[in-house]
């Protein structure tokens, strides 16, 4: 009886002595992409975030602290995959990319508000060229008139 009790105690000691990490799964069932969306250093709530891992995409909306979380099946977003997160809110947008190396991977995004009213470079160059051509025409015309006098 004493031997059985000692054996049971030893078995319990081994079970409790083995760290829980030794039971962890090497290939988790999911890959999570999370981060904070900010603008000028402040969190942006209500921003739409699209995260792409390989050919699979997922969406989320940031909470009041600018945090988003998109979860993929590990088969769709395995370790070593390139991930890209893009956020938009109003006219502001931003993106970031990285590699999924852990179960939970962090990609923070800074939004930048780009003014769409800025004229394109082609319009500016075209206007300058038209003004230059008009000025050259007037100079040549004036010289021709002076030569006829």
mmCIF file of the C-alpha atoms, coordinates in Angstrom:
data_MODEL
# 
_entry.id   MODEL 
# 
loop_
_atom_site.group_PDB 
_atom_site.id 
_atom_site.type_symbol 
_atom_site.label_atom_id 
_atom_site.label_alt_id 
_atom_site.label_comp_id 
_atom_site.label_asym_id 
_atom_site.label_entity_id 
_atom_site.label_seq_id 
_atom_site.pdbx_PDB_ins_code 
_atom_site.Cartn_x 
_atom_site.Cartn_y 
_atom_site.Cartn_z 
_atom_site.occupancy 
_atom_site.B_iso_or_equiv 
_atom_site.pdbx_formal_charge 
_atom_site.auth_seq_id 
_atom_site.auth_comp_id 
_atom_site.auth_asym_id 
_atom_site.auth_atom_id 
_atom_site.pdbx_PDB_model_num 
ATOM 1   C CA . UNK A 1 1   ? 0.000   0.000  0.000   1.00 0.00 ? 1   UNK A CA 1 
ATOM 2   C CA . UNK A 1 2   ? 2.825   2.344  0.859   1.00 0.00 ? 2   UNK A CA 1 
ATOM 3   C CA . UNK A 1 3   ? 4.428   1.670  -2.550  1.00 0.00 ? 3   UNK A CA 1 
ATOM 4   C CA . UNK A 1 4   ? 1.186   2.512  -4.420  1.00 0.00 ? 4   UNK A CA 1 
ATOM 5   C CA . UNK A 1 5   ? 0.758   5.744  -2.498  1.00 0.00 ? 5   UNK A CA 1 
ATOM 6   C CA . UNK A 1 6   ? 4.382   6.716  -3.174  1.00 0.00 ? 6   UNK A CA 1 
ATOM 7   C CA . UNK A 1 7   ? 3.975   5.867  -6.877  1.00 0.00 ? 7   UNK A CA 1 
ATOM 8   C CA . UNK A 1 8   ? 0.791   7.974  -7.141  1.00 0.00 ? 8   UNK A CA 1 
ATOM 9   C CA . UNK A 1 9   ? 2.512   10.892 -5.403  1.00 0.00 ? 9   UNK A CA 1 
ATOM 10  C CA . UNK A 1 10  ? 5.494   10.627 -7.780  1.00 0.00 ? 10  UNK A CA 1 
ATOM 11  C CA . UNK A 1 11  ? 3.156   10.603 -10.803 1.00 0.00 ? 11  UNK A CA 1 
ATOM 12  C CA . UNK A 1 12  ? 1.399   13.749 -9.591  1.00 0.00 ? 12  UNK A CA 1 
ATOM 13  C CA . UNK A 1 13  ? 4.731   15.444 -8.945  1.00 0.00 ? 13  UNK A CA 1 
ATOM 14  C CA . UNK A 1 14  ? 5.818   14.732 -12.534 1.00 0.00 ? 14  UNK A CA 1 
ATOM 15  C CA . UNK A 1 15  ? 2.551   16.045 -13.980 1.00 0.00 ? 15  UNK A CA 1 
ATOM 16  C CA . UNK A 1 16  ? 2.806   19.302 -12.021 1.00 0.00 ? 16  UNK A CA 1 
ATOM 17  C CA . UNK A 1 17  ? 6.540   19.649 -12.629 1.00 0.00 ? 17  UNK A CA 1 
ATOM 18  C CA . UNK A 1 18  ? 6.216   19.574 -16.442 1.00 0.00 ? 18  UNK A CA 1 
ATOM 19  C CA . UNK A 1 19  ? 5.756   23.161 -17.603 1.00 0.00 ? 19  UNK A CA 1 
ATOM 20  C CA . UNK A 1 20  ? 2.584   23.973 -19.514 1.00 0.00 ? 20  UNK A CA 1 
ATOM 21  C CA . UNK A 1 21  ? 4.692   25.288 -22.413 1.00 0.00 ? 21  UNK A CA 1 
ATOM 22  C CA . UNK A 1 22  ? 5.750   21.734 -23.224 1.00 0.00 ? 22  UNK A CA 1 
ATOM 23  C CA . UNK A 1 23  ? 2.148   21.042 -24.198 1.00 0.00 ? 23  UNK A CA 1 
ATOM 24  C CA . UNK A 1 24  ? 1.965   24.039 -26.553 1.00 0.00 ? 24  UNK A CA 1 
ATOM 25  C CA . UNK A 1 25  ? 1.176   23.436 -30.202 1.00 0.00 ? 25  UNK A CA 1 
ATOM 26  C CA . UNK A 1 26  ? 4.003   24.334 -32.610 1.00 0.00 ? 26  UNK A CA 1 
ATOM 27  C CA . UNK A 1 27  ? 1.551   25.223 -35.364 1.00 0.00 ? 27  UNK A CA 1 
ATOM 28  C CA . UNK A 1 28  ? -1.254  27.353 -33.912 1.00 0.00 ? 28  UNK A CA 1 
ATOM 29  C CA . UNK A 1 29  ? -4.665  27.286 -35.574 1.00 0.00 ? 29  UNK A CA 1 
ATOM 30  C CA . UNK A 1 30  ? -4.707  31.059 -36.223 1.00 0.00 ? 30  UNK A CA 1 
ATOM 31  C CA . UNK A 1 31  ? -2.547  34.019 -37.187 1.00 0.00 ? 31  UNK A CA 1 
ATOM 32  C CA . UNK A 1 32  ? -3.598  37.409 -35.817 1.00 0.00 ? 32  UNK A CA 1 
ATOM 33  C CA . UNK A 1 33  ? -2.666  40.795 -37.232 1.00 0.00 ? 33  UNK A CA 1 
ATOM 34  C CA . UNK A 1 34  ? -3.278  43.680 -34.834 1.00 0.00 ? 34  UNK A CA 1 
ATOM 35  C CA . UNK A 1 35  ? -2.133  47.241 -34.407 1.00 0.00 ? 35  UNK A CA 1 
ATOM 36  C CA . UNK A 1 36  ? -3.069  50.834 -33.743 1.00 0.00 ? 36  UNK A CA 1 
ATOM 37  C CA . UNK A 1 37  ? -4.179  53.387 -36.314 1.00 0.00 ? 37  UNK A CA 1 
ATOM 38  C CA . UNK A 1 38  ? -3.071  56.918 -35.474 1.00 0.00 ? 38  UNK A CA 1 
ATOM 39  C CA . UNK A 1 39  ? -2.938  60.392 -36.973 1.00 0.00 ? 39  UNK A CA 1 
ATOM 40  C CA . UNK A 1 40  ? -0.445  62.977 -35.709 1.00 0.00 ? 40  UNK A CA 1 
ATOM 41  C CA . UNK A 1 41  ? 0.281   60.651 -32.774 1.00 0.00 ? 41  UNK A CA 1 
ATOM 42  C CA . UNK A 1 42  ? -3.341  60.336 -31.632 1.00 0.00 ? 42  UNK A CA 1 
ATOM 43  C CA . UNK A 1 43  ? -5.402  57.138 -31.991 1.00 0.00 ? 43  UNK A CA 1 
ATOM 44  C CA . UNK A 1 44  ? -8.072  57.118 -34.700 1.00 0.00 ? 44  UNK A CA 1 
ATOM 45  C CA . UNK A 1 45  ? -11.340 55.402 -33.828 1.00 0.00 ? 45  UNK A CA 1 
ATOM 46  C CA . UNK A 1 46  ? -13.735 54.269 -36.549 1.00 0.00 ? 46  UNK A CA 1 
ATOM 47  C CA . UNK A 1 47  ? -11.080 53.791 -39.249 1.00 0.00 ? 47  UNK A CA 1 
ATOM 48  C CA . UNK A 1 48  ? -11.660 50.994 -41.766 1.00 0.00 ? 48  UNK A CA 1 
ATOM 49  C CA . UNK A 1 49  ? -8.743  48.547 -41.873 1.00 0.00 ? 49  UNK A CA 1 
ATOM 50  C CA . UNK A 1 50  ? -8.138  45.891 -44.527 1.00 0.00 ? 50  UNK A CA 1 
ATOM 51  C CA . UNK A 1 51  ? -5.427  43.309 -43.839 1.00 0.00 ? 51  UNK A CA 1 
ATOM 52  C CA . UNK A 1 52  ? -4.071  41.070 -46.597 1.00 0.00 ? 52  UNK A CA 1 
ATOM 53  C CA . UNK A 1 53  ? -2.002  37.933 -46.048 1.00 0.00 ? 53  UNK A CA 1 
ATOM 54  C CA . UNK A 1 54  ? -1.080  36.249 -49.312 1.00 0.00 ? 54  UNK A CA 1 
ATOM 55  C CA . UNK A 1 55  ? -4.288  36.103 -51.331 1.00 0.00 ? 55  UNK A CA 1 
ATOM 56  C CA . UNK A 1 56  ? -6.628  36.271 -48.310 1.00 0.00 ? 56  UNK A CA 1 
ATOM 57  C CA . UNK A 1 57  ? -8.053  39.513 -46.881 1.00 0.00 ? 57  UNK A CA 1 
ATOM 58  C CA . UNK A 1 58  ? -9.881  40.426 -43.712 1.00 0.00 ? 58  UNK A CA 1 
ATOM 59  C CA . UNK A 1 59  ? -11.458 43.656 -42.417 1.00 0.00 ? 59  UNK A CA 1 
ATOM 60  C CA . UNK A 1 60  ? -12.013 45.391 -39.108 1.00 0.00 ? 60  UNK A CA 1 
ATOM 61  C CA . UNK A 1 61  ? -12.949 48.829 -37.777 1.00 0.00 ? 61  UNK A CA 1 
ATOM 62  C CA . UNK A 1 62  ? -10.777 50.427 -35.108 1.00 0.00 ? 62  UNK A CA 1 
ATOM 63  C CA . UNK A 1 63  ? -12.172 50.906 -31.622 1.00 0.00 ? 63  UNK A CA 1 
ATOM 64  C CA . UNK A 1 64  ? -12.075 54.234 -29.748 1.00 0.00 ? 64  UNK A CA 1 
ATOM 65  C CA . UNK A 1 65  ? -8.375  53.676 -28.986 1.00 0.00 ? 65  UNK A CA 1 
ATOM 66  C CA . UNK A 1 66  ? -7.500  53.051 -32.651 1.00 0.00 ? 66  UNK A CA 1 
ATOM 67  C CA . UNK A 1 67  ? -6.935  49.302 -32.189 1.00 0.00 ? 67  UNK A CA 1 
ATOM 68  C CA . UNK A 1 68  ? -7.873  46.711 -34.834 1.00 0.00 ? 68  UNK A CA 1 
ATOM 69  C CA . UNK A 1 69  ? -7.583  42.907 -34.958 1.00 0.00 ? 69  UNK A CA 1 
ATOM 70  C CA . UNK A 1 70  ? -7.925  40.587 -37.958 1.00 0.00 ? 70  UNK A CA 1 
ATOM 71  C CA . UNK A 1 71  ? -7.655  36.822 -37.481 1.00 0.00 ? 71  UNK A CA 1 
ATOM 72  C CA . UNK A 1 72  ? -6.720  34.365 -40.246 1.00 0.00 ? 72  UNK A CA 1 
ATOM 73  C CA . UNK A 1 73  ? -6.671  30.579 -40.242 1.00 0.00 ? 73  UNK A CA 1 
ATOM 74  C CA . UNK A 1 74  ? -3.019  29.514 -39.951 1.00 0.00 ? 74  UNK A CA 1 
ATOM 75  C CA . UNK A 1 75  ? -3.380  27.624 -43.238 1.00 0.00 ? 75  UNK A CA 1 
ATOM 76  C CA . UNK A 1 76  ? -4.363  30.916 -44.977 1.00 0.00 ? 76  UNK A CA 1 
ATOM 77  C CA . UNK A 1 77  ? -1.606  32.964 -43.316 1.00 0.00 ? 77  UNK A CA 1 
ATOM 78  C CA . UNK A 1 78  ? 1.270   30.649 -42.368 1.00 0.00 ? 78  UNK A CA 1 
ATOM 79  C CA . UNK A 1 79  ? 4.416   31.716 -40.520 1.00 0.00 ? 79  UNK A CA 1 
ATOM 80  C CA . UNK A 1 80  ? 6.699   33.725 -42.832 1.00 0.00 ? 80  UNK A CA 1 
ATOM 81  C CA . UNK A 1 81  ? 3.857   35.212 -44.911 1.00 0.00 ? 81  UNK A CA 1 
ATOM 82  C CA . UNK A 1 82  ? 3.955   38.861 -45.940 1.00 0.00 ? 82  UNK A CA 1 
ATOM 83  C CA . UNK A 1 83  ? 1.077   40.851 -44.472 1.00 0.00 ? 83  UNK A CA 1 
ATOM 84  C CA . UNK A 1 84  ? -0.175  44.302 -45.428 1.00 0.00 ? 84  UNK A CA 1 
ATOM 85  C CA . UNK A 1 85  ? -2.575  46.465 -43.442 1.00 0.00 ? 85  UNK A CA 1 
ATOM 86  C CA . UNK A 1 86  ? -4.231  49.525 -45.006 1.00 0.00 ? 86  UNK A CA 1 
ATOM 87  C CA . UNK A 1 87  ? -6.458  51.971 -43.126 1.00 0.00 ? 87  UNK A CA 1 
ATOM 88  C CA . UNK A 1 88  ? -8.753  54.754 -44.293 1.00 0.00 ? 88  UNK A CA 1 
ATOM 89  C CA . UNK A 1 89  ? -10.922 57.317 -42.575 1.00 0.00 ? 89  UNK A CA 1 
ATOM 90  C CA . UNK A 1 90  ? -12.384 60.165 -44.586 1.00 0.00 ? 90  UNK A CA 1 
ATOM 91  C CA . UNK A 1 91  ? -9.685  61.566 -46.880 1.00 0.00 ? 91  UNK A CA 1 
ATOM 92  C CA . UNK A 1 92  ? -6.866  60.163 -44.708 1.00 0.00 ? 92  UNK A CA 1 
ATOM 93  C CA . UNK A 1 93  ? -5.172  56.860 -45.469 1.00 0.00 ? 93  UNK A CA 1 
ATOM 94  C CA . UNK A 1 94  ? -2.059  54.883 -44.616 1.00 0.00 ? 94  UNK A CA 1 
ATOM 95  C CA . UNK A 1 95  ? -0.565  51.404 -44.766 1.00 0.00 ? 95  UNK A CA 1 
ATOM 96  C CA . UNK A 1 96  ? 2.161   49.195 -43.338 1.00 0.00 ? 96  UNK A CA 1 
ATOM 97  C CA . UNK A 1 97  ? 3.502   45.741 -44.115 1.00 0.00 ? 97  UNK A CA 1 
ATOM 98  C CA . UNK A 1 98  ? 5.484   43.074 -42.338 1.00 0.00 ? 98  UNK A CA 1 
ATOM 99  C CA . UNK A 1 99  ? 6.065   39.350 -41.936 1.00 0.00 ? 99  UNK A CA 1 
ATOM 100 C CA . UNK A 1 100 ? 3.846   37.062 -39.866 1.00 0.00 ? 100 UNK A CA 1 
ATOM 101 C CA . UNK A 1 101 ? 6.372   35.388 -37.543 1.00 0.00 ? 101 UNK A CA 1 
ATOM 102 C CA . UNK A 1 102 ? 4.219   34.780 -34.460 1.00 0.00 ? 102 UNK A CA 1 
ATOM 103 C CA . UNK A 1 103 ? 0.654   33.936 -33.530 1.00 0.00 ? 103 UNK A CA 1 
ATOM 104 C CA . UNK A 1 104 ? -0.050  37.653 -32.943 1.00 0.00 ? 104 UNK A CA 1 
ATOM 105 C CA . UNK A 1 105 ? 1.745   40.146 -35.202 1.00 0.00 ? 105 UNK A CA 1 
ATOM 106 C CA . UNK A 1 106 ? 1.671   43.932 -34.826 1.00 0.00 ? 106 UNK A CA 1 
ATOM 107 C CA . UNK A 1 107 ? 1.338   46.402 -37.716 1.00 0.00 ? 107 UNK A CA 1 
ATOM 108 C CA . UNK A 1 108 ? 0.755   50.014 -36.621 1.00 0.00 ? 108 UNK A CA 1 
ATOM 109 C CA . UNK A 1 109 ? -0.555  52.433 -39.246 1.00 0.00 ? 109 UNK A CA 1 
ATOM 110 C CA . UNK A 1 110 ? -0.182  56.228 -39.437 1.00 0.00 ? 110 UNK A CA 1 
ATOM 111 C CA . UNK A 1 111 ? -2.865  58.050 -41.424 1.00 0.00 ? 111 UNK A CA 1 
ATOM 112 C CA . UNK A 1 112 ? -1.904  60.937 -43.685 1.00 0.00 ? 112 UNK A CA 1 
ATOM 113 C CA . UNK A 1 113 ? -4.460  63.374 -45.083 1.00 0.00 ? 113 UNK A CA 1 
ATOM 114 C CA . UNK A 1 114 ? -3.505  64.084 -48.692 1.00 0.00 ? 114 UNK A CA 1 
ATOM 115 C CA . UNK A 1 115 ? -5.216  67.107 -50.227 1.00 0.00 ? 115 UNK A CA 1 
ATOM 116 C CA . UNK A 1 116 ? -6.655  65.974 -53.552 1.00 0.00 ? 116 UNK A CA 1 
ATOM 117 C CA . UNK A 1 117 ? -7.026  69.593 -54.746 1.00 0.00 ? 117 UNK A CA 1 
ATOM 118 C CA . UNK A 1 118 ? -3.318  69.815 -55.627 1.00 0.00 ? 118 UNK A CA 1 
ATOM 119 C CA . UNK A 1 119 ? -2.988  70.171 -59.414 1.00 0.00 ? 119 UNK A CA 1 
ATOM 120 C CA . UNK A 1 120 ? -1.092  67.483 -61.211 1.00 0.00 ? 120 UNK A CA 1 
ATOM 121 C CA . UNK A 1 121 ? 2.426   68.153 -62.428 1.00 0.00 ? 121 UNK A CA 1 
ATOM 122 C CA . UNK A 1 122 ? 1.291   67.809 -66.064 1.00 0.00 ? 122 UNK A CA 1 
ATOM 123 C CA . UNK A 1 123 ? -1.179  70.664 -65.638 1.00 0.00 ? 123 UNK A CA 1 
ATOM 124 C CA . UNK A 1 124 ? 1.483   72.923 -64.124 1.00 0.00 ? 124 UNK A CA 1 
ATOM 125 C CA . UNK A 1 125 ? 4.066   72.134 -66.809 1.00 0.00 ? 125 UNK A CA 1 
ATOM 126 C CA . UNK A 1 126 ? 1.445   72.549 -69.569 1.00 0.00 ? 126 UNK A CA 1 
ATOM 127 C CA . UNK A 1 127 ? 0.475   75.985 -68.244 1.00 0.00 ? 127 UNK A CA 1 
ATOM 128 C CA . UNK A 1 128 ? 4.102   77.106 -68.059 1.00 0.00 ? 128 UNK A CA 1 
ATOM 129 C CA . UNK A 1 129 ? 4.747   75.848 -71.607 1.00 0.00 ? 129 UNK A CA 1 
ATOM 130 C CA . UNK A 1 130 ? 1.678   77.690 -72.947 1.00 0.00 ? 130 UNK A CA 1 
ATOM 131 C CA . UNK A 1 131 ? 2.759   80.961 -71.283 1.00 0.00 ? 131 UNK A CA 1 
ATOM 132 C CA . UNK A 1 132 ? 6.301   80.547 -72.631 1.00 0.00 ? 132 UNK A CA 1 
ATOM 133 C CA . UNK A 1 133 ? 5.061   79.866 -76.161 1.00 0.00 ? 133 UNK A CA 1 
ATOM 134 C CA . UNK A 1 134 ? 2.721   82.877 -76.041 1.00 0.00 ? 134 UNK A CA 1 
ATOM 135 C CA . UNK A 1 135 ? 5.534   85.132 -74.836 1.00 0.00 ? 135 UNK A CA 1 
ATOM 136 C CA . UNK A 1 136 ? 7.896   83.865 -77.555 1.00 0.00 ? 136 UNK A CA 1 
ATOM 137 C CA . UNK A 1 137 ? 5.196   84.495 -80.188 1.00 0.00 ? 137 UNK A CA 1 
ATOM 138 C CA . UNK A 1 138 ? 4.735   88.085 -79.003 1.00 0.00 ? 138 UNK A CA 1 
ATOM 139 C CA . UNK A 1 139 ? 8.493   88.774 -79.027 1.00 0.00 ? 139 UNK A CA 1 
ATOM 140 C CA . UNK A 1 140 ? 8.921   87.370 -82.556 1.00 0.00 ? 140 UNK A CA 1 
ATOM 141 C CA . UNK A 1 141 ? 5.859   89.271 -83.809 1.00 0.00 ? 141 UNK A CA 1 
ATOM 142 C CA . UNK A 1 142 ? 7.188   92.539 -82.321 1.00 0.00 ? 142 UNK A CA 1 
ATOM 143 C CA . UNK A 1 143 ? 10.601  92.021 -83.984 1.00 0.00 ? 143 UNK A CA 1 
ATOM 144 C CA . UNK A 1 144 ? 8.931   91.346 -87.331 1.00 0.00 ? 144 UNK A CA 1 
ATOM 145 C CA . UNK A 1 145 ? 6.930   94.571 -87.053 1.00 0.00 ? 145 UNK A CA 1 
ATOM 146 C CA . UNK A 1 146 ? 10.060  96.581 -86.171 1.00 0.00 ? 146 UNK A CA 1 
ATOM 147 C CA . UNK A 1 147 ? 11.915  95.045 -89.127 1.00 0.00 ? 147 UNK A CA 1 
ATOM 148 C CA . UNK A 1 148 ? 9.198   96.243 -91.519 1.00 0.00 ? 148 UNK A CA 1 
ATOM 149 C CA . UNK A 1 149 ? 9.550   99.836 -90.379 1.00 0.00 ? 149 UNK A CA 1 
# 
